[in-house]
């Protein structure tokens, strides 16, 4: 008889754990964005070059305790350089 009473309780616990897991693993809301100093917005997961005074660094927009924040990825920002190709003039 006690075994029959334990089954519904165990089922309820299992259902509660599964529901809590799906809520915790939910993706961030699309409205959650990070804002750069120039006013441009970035979605969670995007990277941007952040400049603070004379210092610049590459950062990724991330969620931390339900708040978007910039997480430093590396010092400096990537730059593109145009090189000159050596073409023989025959």
N, C-alpha and C positions, 0 to 999 in steps of 0.2 A: 504494500500500500504506500509506504514512504517513497518507494522508487517511482511510482506514478506521479507523486507530487513534485519530485525533483526534476522530472523531465520538462515541465512547462517553465520552471525557473531557469534551467540551463538554456532552454531555447530563447527565453527573453534576454538573458545575458549575452548570448551569441548575437542576437539581433541588435542589441545596443552597441556592442563592440564594432560590428560591421557598419552601423550607421555613423558612429563617431569617426571611424577611419575614413569613410567617404567624404565627410565634411572637412576633416583635416587635410585631405589630399586634394581638395578642390583647387583648380587653377585660379590665379588672381583675376579680378574683375578687369575687363577691357578698359574701363574708365580710369584705372590706376596708372598714372604716368609720372615720370620725373620731369622736372622743369629745369632748364639750363638758365644761366644768368641772363642770356639774351632773350628769354621768354619762349624759346622753342621747347616743344614737348617730345618726350621719348617714351615708348612703351616699355614695359618690364622686359628685360633681356637685351635691349638695345644698348650700344656703347656710344660714347661721345667724348670729345676732348673737352676737359674742364679746365678753365683758366682762372686762377685765384691770384691776383696781384701779378707777380713776375713768374709764378710757378704754373706749369701746365702738366696735366696727367690724363691718361686714358681711364675712363670709369664706365661701369656697367650699371644700368638702372635695375635695382633689385627690391624685393619686399623684405622688410625686417619688422616683425611684430605688427603686421597689418599697416605698415607705413612704408611708402616708397622712399628709397634712399640711393645715393650714388655710392657704389663700392669701387674703390681704387683697384684697377687691374695692373697698371704699370706706370712708372715715371715716364714723362714725356709723351708726346703725341706723334703718331705716324705722319710722315711727310712724304710727298711725292717729289722726285727729282727727275729732271729731264737731262739726260746725258746727250752728248754729241756723238754721233756714229761716224766712224772713220770710213769714208767711201773713197776708194781709189779713183782718181781723175785720169783716165787713160785717154 
